[in-house]
């Protein structure tokens, strides 16, 4: 008998339910807890992630060719660009009455120091392979 690797294949996306920044409980948009606050993420097996990494590598190679040192601002830009590229959409997420719906909206949220806890959760969960591993059937 052979081991079938398909049971461990990576899914392209994952729905991250945000958690309260200090208490750790899952966030919901309603009292009945039927509307989870979710950010849909693309993982390493997705075209979006691979395209973003290729773009980062291309920029790094251009800097290297020009003998330009990476600055902290450049590194922050790269990290945010990857998070934006890997953020598909959100569900039940609003800021000041305005829905946070697009990858650009999510990037603006990640850049906002008042919501660094959201960026931290996205970053942590994006890097956790278990979130993208297909369930064994």
Secondary structure as UniProt FT lines:
FT   HELIX           5..8
FT   STRAND          13..17
FT   TURN            21..23
FT   TURN            31..32
FT   STRAND          38..42
FT   TURN            44..45
FT   HELIX           47..65
FT   TURN            66..67
FT   HELIX           72..85
FT   STRAND          87..91
FT   STRAND          94..95
FT   TURN            96..97
FT   STRAND          98..99
FT   HELIX           103..111
FT   HELIX           113..115
FT   HELIX           116..126
FT   HELIX           129..132
//
